[in-house]
Amino acid sequence: MKIETKNLILISGNKKILTSAIKGAAFLSNNLNASVSERWTEFGLAPIEYSLTKISQNKYENGWWTYFPIHKEDQKLIGSCGYKGSPTSEGNVEIGYEVISEYRQKGLGTEIAKGLVSNAFKFDNVKMIIAHTLPSENASTNILKRLGFDKVSEIIDPEDGLIWRWELKGNANTGLAKVAVQCSADTFVVNQSLVLRINTCLPAGRFVVKIATFAKPETVSGNSLA
C-alpha cells in the first residue's frame, strides 16, 4: 500500500519491509529501492518490531502501522510515519511522524501528516484522527494546527510523562475537497465528503454547487455523475 503526495511516496511496511528495517539500513534500502542513511529514525527499532508483530497477528492491521516516506526527487528515505493501529470501535486513528534533520523546515512534515490524514479519512469507519506531542510549542504542534487539529487535553503517559493530545474530527476543514452533488432523489458523494450546500440542479444532468471552503465560497459546475 502506498500514499502519494506532491513530493513523497509513503510506503506501508509489510512483513518483508519491516523485517529488512530491523536487519539494518542496507537491507531496508534494497527493499525500498531508495537511499537509506544509518540514522533514518530517532524512534529506534522498537516501533518497527511492534508493527511487525501486529500485522503478523492480524492481516487486517496491514496499512495501519509503520510507513516509510520516500522523497521522490532524491529517492531517499527521510524518516518514518504511520498509524498506531487500525480504527478503534469509536472510529479513532492515531498518527505519528518524524523527518530526518536535513529535510526539516521544508514543509515535508506537514506533507506527511496531511497524507496520513487524507488516507485515513477515505475509510468510512474513521471519524477522528488523534495525535500526541510533547507539552510545548514545536514543529509537530505547528503542523497539527496547520492541518486543523485542536489541542484538547494534557495527559500523563506511562512512558513519556506529560503530553498534549490533539484531535481532528472527520468533518473538519483539512484542505481536502469535500463535495456532495444532489440531483432529484439521488445524492452523489465526491471524495469522501461532507454534504455541502446544493444550489440547483439544471436540465440535462448538469448541476451547480456552492462550495463553502476556506475563506470564501466558490461555484463549481459540471455534469451529473449519473
SULKA-V853451 format. One record per residue. N is the residue number from 1. OMEGA is omega in whole degrees, -180 to 180 (none if undefined). BURIAL is 1 if it has 24 or more other ideal C-beta (glycine too) atoms within 12 Angstrom, else 0. D_LAST is the distance of its C-alpha to the last C-alpha in whole Angstrom. Layout:
N:OMEGA:BURIAL:D_LAST  N:OMEGA:BURIAL:D_LAST
This chain:
1:-179:0:30  2:172:0:30  3:-177:1:29  4:175:0:29  5:-176:1:30  6:-174:0:31  7:-170:1:34  8:166:1:34  9:178:1:33  10:-176:1:34  11:179:1:35  12:-180:1:35  13:172:1:38  14:-176:1:38  15:-178:1:42  16:-178:0:43  17:-180:1:42  18:178:1:43  19:179:1:47  20:178:1:47  21:179:1:47  22:-180:1:50  23:179:0:52  24:-175:0:52  25:-178:1:50  26:179:0:51  27:180:0:49  28:179:1:46  29:180:1:46  30:-177:0:46  31:179:1:43  32:-175:1:41  33:-178:0:42  34:176:1:43  35:-179:0:46  36:178:1:47  37:-179:0:50  38:-179:0:53  39:-176:0:52  40:178:1:48  41:174:1:48  42:-178:0:50  43:-176:1:49  44:-176:0:51  45:-178:0:50  46:178:0:50  47:179:1:46  48:180:1:45  49:179:0:47  50:177:0:46  51:179:1:42  52:178:1:44  53:-176:0:45  54:-179:1:42  55:176:1:39  56:-179:0:42  57:-174:0:42  58:-177:0:39  59:-179:0:36  60:176:0:33  61:178:1:35  62:-179:1:34  63:-177:1:32  64:178:1:34  65:-171:1:37  66:171:1:39  67:-180:1:37  68:-177:1:39  69:-179:1:38  70:176:1:38  71:-173:1:39  72:-175:0:37  73:-178:0:39  74:-177:0:43  75:-176:0:41  76:174:1:43  77:-174:1:43  78:178:1:43  79:176:1:43  80:-179:1:41  81:175:1:39  82:-178:1:36  83:177:1:36  84:178:1:39  85:180:1:37  86:-177:1:34  87:176:1:32  88:178:0:35  89:177:0:34  90:180:0:33  91:-179:0:31  92:176:1:33  93:179:1:33  94:178:1:36  95:175:1:36  96:-177:1:39  97:173:1:40  98:179:1:43  99:-180:1:44  100:-167:1:47  101:-175:0:49  102:179:0:49  103:178:1:45  104:180:0:45  105:179:0:45  106:-180:0:42  107:-176:0:39  108:175:1:38  109:176:1:39  110:-179:1:36  111:177:1:34  112:-177:1:35  113:180:1:34  114:177:1:31  115:178:1:30  116:179:1:31  117:-179:1:29  118:-179:1:26  119:-178:1:26  120:-177:1:27  121:171:1:24  122:-178:0:22  123:-175:0:23  124:-177:0:22  125:177:0:26  126:-177:1:27  127:-176:0:28  128:175:1:31  129:-178:1:33  130:172:1:36  131:176:1:39  132:179:1:43  133:171:1:45  134:-173:0:49  135:177:0:50  136:178:0:50  137:-179:0:48  138:-178:0:47  139:-179:1:45  140:179:1:43  141:177:1:43  142:178:0:42  143:-177:1:39  144:178:1:38  145:179:0:38  146:-178:0:36  147:176:1:33  148:177:1:33  149:174:1:35  150:172:0:38  151:-172:1:41  152:-178:0:42  153:171:0:45  154:-177:0:48  155:177:0:49  156:177:0:52  157:-178:0:51  158:-178:0:53  159:-173:0:53  160:-178:0:52  161:-178:0:54  162:177:0:52  163:176:1:49  164:176:1:46  165:-179:1:43  166:-179:1:39  167:174:1:36  168:-180:1:33  169:-173:1:30  170:-180:1:26  171:180:0:25  172:-179:0:28  173:-178:0:27  174:-178:1:28  175:179:0:27  176:178:1:23  177:-180:0:20  178:-171:1:19  179:172:1:16  180:-178:1:13  181:-178:1:11  182:174:1:10  183:-179:1:9  184:-176:0:11  185:-175:0:12  186:175:0:9  187:179:0:10  188:-177:1:8  189:-178:0:12  190:173:0:13  191:172:0:16  192:-159:1:17  193:168:1:18  194:180:0:19  195:-180:0:17  196:-173:1:19  197:179:0:19  198:-178:1:16  199:-176:0:18  200:174:0:16  201:-175:1:13  202:178:0:13  203:176:0:13  204:173:0:11  205:178:0:7  206:-178:0:10  207:171:1:11  208:-176:0:15  209:173:1:16  210:-178:0:19  211:177:1:20  212:-175:0:23  213:-172:0:25  214:-173:0:28  215:-176:0:31  216:178:0:29  217:172:0:25  218:-177:0:23  219:178:0:20  220:177:0:17  221:-180:0:15  222:180:0:12  223:175:0:8  224:178:0:5  225:-177:0:4  226:none:0:0
